[in-house]
Amino acid sequence: MKIKISLLCSLILLGSSVVILMQLFAQEKTEIIQKSAPTGIWCLLFSYSYKHPDQMDRLNDTPCWTNPNVDGIVLRCDWDKIEPTEGKIDFSYFDRGLELAKKYNKRIEILVPAGKHSPEWVYAAGAEKFTFHHHTGKPADYMPIPWHPVLQEKFGNLIKKLGERYDSSPYLSYVIMTGFGHSTEAWFAGPDDMDEYNAIGGNAKWLEGAKWFAALYNKAFPTTPFLIAMCPPSRDDEGRATLKKFVEDSVKDYPHRFGLKAASLAPNDKPDSRKLSYQSVNRFSDQTVVGFEMLRATYKLKGTLKAALDTAIALKAQFVEVYEPDLIDPKQQEVLAEASDKLKKNLTWNKEISEKL
């Protein structure tokens, strides 16, 4: 009888162990599986901001929702527009975008530019200002120092709320990180800003701050890829080395979740460009989400949209964000259809993971 009881207990323990192992395996699979990577052609609209207060109407009316050659829509809303008063977040623009995405079966990117678009109440709460100079000769502007605890607390609260509201949506495909550059891109200090920049810690502190923001987005959006709009924090060799380290470390720390976007794609750019952002798209394409953003609509540039898209495809990009005028141009539809198909074929790492599961 004692032997039977002992055997029964052993079987129960064995069964429990199997159940626990199955649960752990299921948890492991849940951690690996995330949303499909963004691919194809994306519509880049104006940011919903004080400069473009009519963007809600433009969002409703854009023909991109019904264009079969457009895979997704970029939703940008400046921080001072979405949260003009601390804690009172206006979700209406993103909510409306996701409603339209569901209606027309499109995907969405969410982007909240911070930096110079930070609300004034952040400074009133104690965030320290960094004054920077525009390389175009515009008057000096300012933004919060990214590694200041007040900025991290206030902007962190917003990103957490956005994640709670939108991460679970199957229509949200990716988000762009901000908070450590002037606006969307990661550029922080120009040649005229270096003395002040180095006085507050320079590239070493910027790297520390950028890594804090990566951890923030990773936690706030556990199923959604989060990307950096690549640009060196300072326009020198040290700045480029710092950006390179941040990207390499983040690809390693957040496999298949941290991605990168090279901004400012133009028709005359070539696949052999020595730009760090272009080289990085090519280097990490088989590991994570990578893509491009057009510099401007092509009527403002020399060259053709096809030339720009061909460069992105040759560098193994998986998506390209294109401005609305090119997407609604009837003459560009064949170009867009062909490019979208080729961009989608550049996605390889996602397929490899799926086959292992």
N, C-alpha and C positions, 0 to 999 in steps of 0.2 A: 504493500500500500504506500509506504514511504517513497519507494522508487517511482511509483506512478505519479505521486504528487510532485516529486522533484522534477520528473520529466515534463509534467504539465506546466510547472512554473517556468522551466527552461524554454518551452515552446511559446509561452506567453511573452517572456522577455525577448525572445527572438522575433516574435511578431511585432512587438513594440519597436524594436530596433529597426525593423524593415520599414515600418510606418514613418519613423523619424527620418530615416535616410531618404524615403520618397518625398517627404515634406521639404527636406533640405534641398533635394535635387530640383523640386518644383520652384523653390525660392530662387535657386541659382538661375534657372531658366527665365524666371520673371525678371531678374536683374539684367539679363542679357538682352531679352527682347524689348525693343523700344519701337517708336514710330519709324515708318519708312523714311529714308533720307529724301530731302527735297531734290527734285530733278527737273530738267526742262527749262522752259521760259517763264519768267516771273515778271509781273507788271509792277513797275516802280512808280508809285504815285507821289504827289507832294505830301509833305508832312502836315498833319492836322496841327495847326499852330496859330499863334496870334498873327503871323504873317499870311497864313492861308486859312482864315476862319470859315470859308465856304467849303472846306474839304469834305464835310459830311455829305453835302449834296453831290459833290463830284464823285464820292465813293459810290453813291447810289446809282449814278448815271453812267459810269464808265462802261464802254462796250466790251472791256476785257472780260467781264463776267461770262459773256456768251461766246467769246472767241475760243474755238477748239484748239488753237495753237498756243494758248496761254494756260499754264499749269497752276499758277498761284498768283496771289496778290500780296504785295508788301504793305502792311499797315504801320505807318509811323505816326506817333503822337508825342510831341515834346513834353517833357516833365512838367514845365510850368503851366502847360495847358491841361494836362490830365489831373494835376493835383495843385491847383492855384492856392488852396488853403490846406494846411497840413491835416491829413487824415480824411479829407473829403475828396475822394477819388472819383473822377468822372469816367466811368467805363463805357459810355455810350458809343464812342467811335469803334472800339474793338468789338463790343457786343453786336453792333450793326454789321460789321465786317464778317463776323462769324455766322450771323444769320444768312447773309448773302452767300457765303461760302457753302453752307449747307444746301441752300436753294439751288445753286448752280454747280455743285460738286467740284469746287475748287479748294485749294489749300491756302493757308495763311501764314505769313511771317509777322511776328510782333516785334516792334522796335520802339523803345522810348529813349530818344536822345536826351542825355543829361548834360554835363559840362556847362557850356555857356547858356543852356536852356534850363538850368536849375532855378527853381523859384526863389524869390528873395527871402521868404521865411526861413530857408535853410541857413542863410547867413545870420539872420536875426537869432537863430537858435545856437549859433556859435561856430559854424563851419568857417574855416579860414579861406580867404580868397587867394587865387593865383592870377596875376595879371599877365596876359600874353599878347603878342603882336601878330597880326595877320600878315602872311607873306605877300598878300595882294596890295598892301598899303592901306587897308582899312584902319580906322581908329582902334586903339588897344581895347581889348575886352577882358572879361574875367570869368573864372569858374572856380568851384570848390577844389581844394587839394584832395585828390582821391584817397589818400591814406589817412585823412583826418577822421577821428572817430564819430564826429557829429554827422558828417556826410555819409559815412558808411551806415550809421544807424538809420538815418532818414530815408536814403535811397534804398537801403536794404529792406525797410518796411514795405516800400512800394513794390519792389520786385517779388517779395514773398506773397503779397496780396494778388499780384498778377498771376503768379504760379498757382495759387489756390483756386483761382477763378478759371484759368484757361488751360493748364497743363493737361487735364484729362480729355480735352476736346480732340477728337480724331481729325479735325480740320486744321488744327494748329500743327504746322510742319516743323518750324524752327524759330528760334529767337536770336537776336543780335545783342551781344553784351555792350553796354556803355557805362559811363561813369568815370573812366580813366583817360578820356581824351576830350578835345574841344567840343565834339558833338557825337557823331556816330563812329568815326574812325579813331584810332588809338593815338594819333599825334597829340603831343602835349606841349613841347617847347621848341620854339624856333631859334635861329641864330641870335636874335636880339633879347632872348629870354634866358640864356644859359646861365648868367651870373645868379639870377634869382632862383632858377631851377636847381642849380648845384647847392645853393645855400639852404634849400629845404630838403636836400637828400638826393636829388638827381635821379639817375636811372635805377640805382639800387632801390630807392624807396618806391619808384614807379612800379618796378617789378613786384615788390612786396604788395603794393596796392592792387595790381592787376590780378595777382594770384588770389587775393581775398575775394575779388569780384567773381572770378571763375568758380570758386567754391560756393559763393552765394547763388549763382545761376544754376549750378549743378544740383543744389539742394532744392531750390524753388521749382525747378522744372525737371523732375526725376525721369520723365519719359520723353522729353523733347530735346533734340540736339540744340546746343547753344554755341554760337559762333563769334569770333572776333573779326571786325572789319580792319584788316591789317594796315598798319602804318607805324613806322618807328616812333617811339615817344620823343626822340630828338633826332634832328636831321644830320646825323654824323655816324661814324663807324660804331661808336659805343651804343648809340641808340638802336642801330640795326642789329648789333650783337645781342642787345637786351631783348628786343622783339623776338629774335630767333630762339633764344633760350626759353622765353615764355611759351612760344608755340610748341617747341619740342617737348618741354616738360608737361604741358597741358594735354597734348596728344597721348602721352604716356600715362598721365595721372587719370584721365577720363577717356578711356578707349571707346571709340565709336560714338562718343557724345560731344566732346569738344571738337569744333570744326573751324574753318577759316574761310573768309571771303576777301578777295583782292578787289579793291575798289578802283575806279577810274579806268576801266577798259575802254580803249579807243581804237578806231579802224587802223591806224598806222602802227599799232603795237604788234610786235612779232613774237612768235613762240620762243625764240632764243633770247628774249629780254632778260637782262641781268637783275631786274627788280626782285627783291627778296620775296615780295608777296606772290609774284608770278611763279618763281622757282618753288615756293612752298606749296602752291596749288598742285603743281606737277609731282612734287615729292611725296605728298601725303594723300594723293587721290585714291590709292589702293588701301588706305587705312581708315579714312574718316570722311566727313562731309566737307566738300570744297566747291567753291564757285566764284563768280565774278559779279561785279556791278558796273554797268556802263557809266562812263564819265558824264555824258550828257546825251540828249537825243541827237541822232546823227545829222539832223539839219543844221546843228550848231558846230559840227565837226567836219573835217576833211576826210573823205573816204566813205566807205559803205558799211552798213550794218553787217553784211555778210562777212566782210573782212575781219571785223571785230569778233564775230561769233566763231569764225574759223580758227582764230587764235586761241580762244577759250577752249574749243573742242580739242585742238592739238595739244594743249596743256593738261588735258584729261579732266577738265572741270565737269561737274555734274549738273550745274544750274547756272543761269545768267539772269540777272535782274536788268530789265530793259525799260526805258522810259515810255510812257503811254503813247506819245506821238508816233513812234515807230511801230507800236503794236496795233494801232488802228489804221495804219497806212495799207490800203489794198495791195500796193506793189510789193509789200514786204511779207505777205502771208506765206508764199512758197518757201522763202528763206527761213522764216520762223518754224515752219513745219519740219523742214529738213534738219535744222539745228536742234530742235527739241528731241527728235529721234536719236540723233548722234550723242547728245548730252546724256540721255538716259542710258545709253549703252556704255558710257564711261563709268557707271556705278558698278563696281565689282565686289568690294568688300562686304556689302550688305547681303549679296547673294551667297557668298561663301559662308557667312554666319548662319543664314537660314538653312543651308544644306547640312550644317552640323547639328542643328537642333532636332 
